[in-house]
């Protein structure tokens, strides 16, 4: 039952991120002079199962301005292209891990995963 709650929580968070990313891309498109810094970012994943990796990669690709490029065969790294990585690629990594990956893992692994992360 708790995993269903985490699943709906993930859907809500993903919808929020989708909306925020859409607005950010629209803002970039209509800005008179935008200094974009597109680039690739490698993300060390905690997601391991096919479901977890697929959910994360698809969530990133469905979010405007980002696309999943490659999943490492060992399921430990994901390469992402972002339309604007800004000055801090680590912030892109942190954002993906905290908003998308963490909530996918709560949904797929349940609350014990979250408790293990806090200790």
Number of C-alpha atoms within 10 A of each C-alpha: 6 10 14 12 13 20 18 12 16 21 15 12 15 20 14 12 19 18 13 14 17 15 13 13 15 13 12 17 11 9 10 8 8 10 10 12 12 14 14 18 18 18 18 14 19 15 21 14 11 10 12 20 22 14 17 24 21 13 22 24 17 15 17 20 20 20 19 20 15 13 18 11 8 7 16 14 18 19 17 22 19 22 17 18 20 15 9 8 16 14 12 18 17 13 12 18 19 11 14 21 24 18 22 26 23 21 22 17 14 19 14 9 14 15 10 8 8 6 5
